[in-house]
Structures are given as structure tokens and as C-alpha cells.
Amino acid sequence: MSAAEKLDFHIIPGAWFRQDLLYPVFGLSTEAVRKYRSRGLWLEGKHYRTDPANVLVYNKEAIEKWMAGQP
């Protein structure tokens, strides 16, 4: 591959995904997401949960609805 060639990656997250994808998918910073959780705007079990590896994961559909102003 030459230097002039560019690779395009398209990320399609599953239903639940890790925090690393929140910015590329929704444009949300780590700090904004922390505030949404701590202020109770995002609910555990609905918008986020802990996976079996004890890592926070986020629900794409629930966040999309929240961002659209839907309950």
C-alpha cells in the first residue's frame, strides 16, 4: 500500500459497546458520559451496565432515544 492510499474503517457497534466508541459514534466525551451517569440522566441497566469483565458498556438504542428526547 502506498502512502497516498487511505484506509476507511466503518465502525458498526453492537447493541452494547464499550466507552471507547461513544465519541466516534455519538460525539460524546468521557467527561460528558460520566456526568450523565452521575447525575442520573443515564440509568444503569437501561443506558449502561457492567459486562462480565467488569467493564462499563453502553446501550446504543437507549442512548439514541435519549438523544432524540424520547423516554
PyRosetta script that sets phi, psi and omega in degrees:
from pyrosetta import init, pose_from_sequence

init()
pose = pose_from_sequence("MSAAEKLDFHIIPGAWFRQDLLYPVFGLSTEAVRKYRSRGLWLEGKHYRTDPANVLVYNKEAIEKWMAGQP")
pose.set_psi(1, 131.7)
pose.set_omega(1, -179.8)
pose.set_phi(2, -83.9)
pose.set_psi(2, 166.1)
pose.set_omega(2, -179.7)
pose.set_phi(3, -65.7)
pose.set_psi(3, -23.8)
pose.set_omega(3, -178.7)
pose.set_phi(4, -77.8)
pose.set_psi(4, -19.9)
pose.set_omega(4, 180.0)
pose.set_phi(5, -78.6)
pose.set_psi(5, 144.6)
pose.set_omega(5, -177.7)
pose.set_phi(6, -122.8)
pose.set_psi(6, 138.0)
pose.set_omega(6, 176.1)
pose.set_phi(7, -94.8)
pose.set_psi(7, 132.7)
pose.set_omega(7, 174.5)
pose.set_phi(8, -109.5)
pose.set_psi(8, 126.1)
pose.set_omega(8, 176.8)
pose.set_phi(9, -112.1)
pose.set_psi(9, 134.0)
pose.set_omega(9, 175.7)
pose.set_phi(10, -114.3)
pose.set_psi(10, 118.0)
pose.set_omega(10, -178.1)
pose.set_phi(11, -98.1)
pose.set_psi(11, 123.3)
pose.set_omega(11, 177.5)
pose.set_phi(12, -120.8)
pose.set_psi(12, 100.7)
pose.set_omega(12, -177.4)
pose.set_phi(13, -71.1)
pose.set_psi(13, 153.9)
pose.set_omega(13, 174.2)
pose.set_phi(14, -76.8)
pose.set_psi(14, -169.0)
pose.set_omega(14, -179.3)
pose.set_phi(15, -61.0)
pose.set_psi(15, -42.2)
pose.set_omega(15, 178.6)
pose.set_phi(16, -119.4)
pose.set_psi(16, 133.1)
pose.set_omega(16, 179.6)
pose.set_phi(17, -144.7)
pose.set_psi(17, 163.2)
pose.set_omega(17, -176.1)
pose.set_phi(18, -79.1)
pose.set_psi(18, 164.8)
pose.set_omega(18, -174.6)
pose.set_phi(19, -58.0)
pose.set_psi(19, -28.8)
pose.set_omega(19, -178.7)
pose.set_phi(20, -56.4)
pose.set_psi(20, -26.0)
pose.set_omega(20, -177.6)
pose.set_phi(21, -93.9)
pose.set_psi(21, -5.5)
pose.set_omega(21, -178.5)
pose.set_phi(22, -63.2)
pose.set_psi(22, -38.5)
pose.set_omega(22, 179.8)
pose.set_phi(23, -72.1)
pose.set_psi(23, -49.3)
pose.set_omega(23, 179.1)
pose.set_phi(24, -62.4)
pose.set_psi(24, -33.7)
pose.set_omega(24, -176.4)
pose.set_phi(25, -84.0)
pose.set_psi(25, -46.1)
pose.set_omega(25, -173.6)
pose.set_phi(26, -114.9)
pose.set_psi(26, -11.2)
pose.set_omega(26, -177.1)
pose.set_phi(27, 75.3)
pose.set_psi(27, 24.4)
pose.set_omega(27, -178.1)
pose.set_phi(28, -100.1)
pose.set_psi(28, 129.5)
pose.set_omega(28, 179.1)
pose.set_phi(29, -76.5)
pose.set_psi(29, 162.6)
pose.set_omega(29, 177.4)
pose.set_phi(30, -58.9)
pose.set_psi(30, -40.8)
pose.set_omega(30, -178.8)
pose.set_phi(31, -67.1)
pose.set_psi(31, -41.9)
pose.set_omega(31, 178.7)
pose.set_phi(32, -61.6)
pose.set_psi(32, -43.2)
pose.set_omega(32, -179.5)
pose.set_phi(33, -64.3)
pose.set_psi(33, -41.2)
pose.set_omega(33, 177.9)
pose.set_phi(34, -60.4)
pose.set_psi(34, -42.2)
pose.set_omega(34, 179.8)
pose.set_phi(35, -65.8)
pose.set_psi(35, -40.4)
pose.set_omega(35, 178.7)
pose.set_phi(36, -60.3)
pose.set_psi(36, -40.7)
pose.set_omega(36, 178.6)
pose.set_phi(37, -69.3)
pose.set_psi(37, -49.6)
pose.set_omega(37, -173.8)
pose.set_phi(38, -67.6)
pose.set_psi(38, -29.2)
pose.set_omega(38, 179.7)
pose.set_phi(39, -88.1)
pose.set_psi(39, -1.0)
pose.set_omega(39, 177.8)
pose.set_phi(40, 79.5)
pose.set_psi(40, 12.7)
pose.set_omega(40, 177.3)
pose.set_phi(41, -73.3)
pose.set_psi(41, -34.2)
pose.set_omega(41, 173.6)
pose.set_phi(42, -108.0)
pose.set_psi(42, 130.9)
pose.set_omega(42, -174.3)
pose.set_phi(43, -99.8)
pose.set_psi(43, 137.4)
pose.set_omega(43, 176.5)
pose.set_phi(44, -65.7)
pose.set_psi(44, 135.0)
pose.set_omega(44, -177.9)
pose.set_phi(45, 92.6)
pose.set_psi(45, -21.9)
pose.set_omega(45, 177.9)
pose.set_phi(46, -107.8)
pose.set_psi(46, -57.7)
pose.set_omega(46, -178.4)
pose.set_phi(47, -93.5)
pose.set_psi(47, -28.5)
pose.set_omega(47, -179.8)
pose.set_phi(48, -150.7)
pose.set_psi(48, 160.7)
pose.set_omega(48, 175.1)
pose.set_phi(49, -159.4)
pose.set_psi(49, 175.6)
pose.set_omega(49, 176.0)
pose.set_phi(50, -100.6)
pose.set_psi(50, 130.5)
pose.set_omega(50, -180.0)
pose.set_phi(51, -83.0)
pose.set_psi(51, 176.3)
pose.set_omega(51, -178.3)
pose.set_phi(52, -59.9)
pose.set_psi(52, -21.6)
pose.set_omega(52, 177.3)
pose.set_phi(53, -89.3)
pose.set_psi(53, 10.7)
pose.set_omega(53, 179.0)
pose.set_phi(54, 64.0)
pose.set_psi(54, 37.1)
pose.set_omega(54, 178.2)
pose.set_phi(55, -116.5)
pose.set_psi(55, 139.1)
pose.set_omega(55, 177.9)
pose.set_phi(56, -68.2)
pose.set_psi(56, 134.3)
pose.set_omega(56, 174.7)
pose.set_phi(57, -128.5)
pose.set_psi(57, 155.7)
pose.set_omega(57, -171.6)
pose.set_phi(58, -123.5)
pose.set_psi(58, 145.9)
pose.set_omega(58, -177.4)
pose.set_phi(59, -93.8)
pose.set_psi(59, 113.7)
pose.set_omega(59, -175.9)
pose.set_phi(60, -59.1)
pose.set_psi(60, -48.9)
pose.set_omega(60, -176.7)
pose.set_phi(61, -63.2)
pose.set_psi(61, -44.7)
pose.set_omega(61, -179.3)
pose.set_phi(62, -64.7)
pose.set_psi(62, -38.4)
pose.set_omega(62, 179.2)
pose.set_phi(63, -69.6)
pose.set_psi(63, -39.5)
pose.set_omega(63, 176.7)
pose.set_phi(64, -60.0)
pose.set_psi(64, -43.5)
pose.set_omega(64, 178.3)
pose.set_phi(65, -64.0)
pose.set_psi(65, -43.9)
pose.set_omega(65, 179.7)
pose.set_phi(66, -60.4)
pose.set_psi(66, -44.5)
pose.set_omega(66, -179.8)
pose.set_phi(67, -65.7)
pose.set_psi(67, -27.5)
pose.set_omega(67, 178.2)
pose.set_phi(68, -86.0)
pose.set_psi(68, -0.3)
pose.set_omega(68, 178.8)
pose.set_phi(69, 80.7)
pose.set_psi(69, 17.7)
pose.set_omega(69, 178.7)
pose.set_phi(70, -96.0)
pose.set_psi(70, 149.1)
pose.set_omega(70, 179.5)
pose.set_phi(71, -69.6)
pose.dump_pdb("model.pdb")
